[in-house]
Amino acid sequence: MTDRASVYARIIELIEPLNSKKVPLTEATTFAGDMEMDSLTVMDLVASMEDEWDIMIPLNMLPDLETIGQVADAVTGLVAKKG
Amino acid sequence: MTANLPKCDLLAKYDPLIAEHAGLLSTGIRDPFGIVMEKVISPTEAIIKGKHTILLGTYNYMGMTFDPDVVAAGQAAIRDFGAGTTGSRVLNGTYQTHKECEDALKDFYGMSHAMVFSTGYQANLGMVSTLAGKGDFIILDADSHASIYDGCKMSNADIVRFRHNDAADLEKRLKRLPEGAGKLVVLEGVYSMLGDIAPLPELVKIAKAHGCMVLVDEAHGMGFFGEHGRGVYEEQGVADDVDFVVGTFSKSVGTVGGFCVSNHPKFEILRLVCRPYTFTASLPPAVVACAATSIRKLMTATDKRARLWEATRRLHGGLKSRGFRLATETPESAIVSVLMPDQETTALMWSTLIELGVYVNMSRPPATPAGVFLLRCSICALHSDDQIDTVLGRFAEAAERCGLALGQAA
């Protein structure tokens, strides 16, 4: 069982090396706005999350995922769906 | 008009880009995205700002733009059929010329169906978005062309990206997809930014093992890869497992337009459901007549193909021996990309080259993968050894003027 808290914690770890502006990372931190991540970096992050939990996060889902909290919710949901 | 801008100006979102571009030009360099060719002398030479310039960034791989037979076919078509069709392919926009162009494509590719689009961009946009719909999956290489990404956006399918040219990564991602779903794997024969080619046998084999249909974009491979010049997929021997081949007339063919060829028995229905095909005007008769003639000549252009590879090796080897860093260790396609350290040096080098009379493409993120800056050269079968040697000399001179550090000669 992968709970949301552990998913969130691991996402923070995955983001940390890409957080070049050293923005404080919270549930409400946004990828494009706060962290100023470019689309290529975002896609690499997505790939690493997919591999971490063996899930698929379709690219077309990304526009709805603006904050770290939203991503944690989505990943938790996808992991649960996988069963 | 500008005095009445609303408070919430829709163009304000481009302010950072406007500032970046202005910053670039304030250093005194020429605008890399604002070149005007006053005269085009041949497929390899033009007059730019009054200066005689060698063209090394036009994708005119086979030099067909001024081929006498091609030009004559266009002239005859404009005389006999007029300047344009003023209509969609499915209404009043299909002339005998369009039919003959599709016949030429079928013969060139040895396939039973061919559909001509108004541009290569629209061919990818239309095919990708029409083949895959809601509930289907599109699996694409991370370095895919913008037209493929845009087709994905328009498709309503779920989009899965795999690491560039990485068969193991493709397989890993395909394993996560539901077995019964419709899946389209989109590949390119040549990737136009770095000029590298795809390992199609490995990728196609994995795609087929997972029940996917395969589309290969041969925009930068048509004309000089494979026995019949069909592209990388022919050269690598995977023709039987490729369901759709997309291509363009604006590279080797030497005019403008896009197409898809296929042996799929239900292919023809796409003419009625593919929106970028249906809801736009068809190509002018002169353009498709030029394309048809050019395609038929490319079928047997073996000498030109050999010459293109020769000129490409000369440029690649010459740049390498002068210490330039290149995107591929060996010349994999007719694109030779020179790696640059940063935006400023790239722009300065590009600008110096144009002052010296050499036109190349300047490429930067997000068009390029992994944040690289490039000076991209595309070679033409009509480039002479003298022209290539002149270019090599000017590259070396530009590097010296710009203080670009070069590696040890290989």
Contacts between the chains, C-beta under 8 A, distances in Angstrom:
chain1	res1	chain2	res2	distance
A	38	B	365	7.1
A	38	B	366	6.8
A	38	B	371	7.8
A	39	B	366	6.3
A	40	B	365	7.1
A	40	B	366	6.7
A	40	B	369	7.4
A	40	B	370	7.0
A	40	B	371	6.7
A	43	B	142	6.7
A	43	B	161	6.2
A	46	B	161	7.9
A	47	B	161	7.3
A	47	B	163	7.1
A	50	B	173	7.5
A	50	B	176	7.6
A	51	B	172	7.5
A	54	B	176	6.8
A	55	B	176	7.0
A	56	B	158	7.8
A	56	B	160	6.2
A	56	B	173	7.1
A	56	B	176	4.5
A	56	B	177	6.8
A	58	B	137	7.9
A	58	B	158	3.9
A	58	B	159	5.2
A	58	B	160	6.3
A	59	B	152	7.2
A	59	B	159	3.9
A	59	B	160	7.3
A	59	B	161	5.9
A	60	B	152	7.5
A	60	B	153	7.4
A	60	B	156	8.0
A	60	B	157	7.7
A	60	B	158	6.2
A	60	B	159	5.0
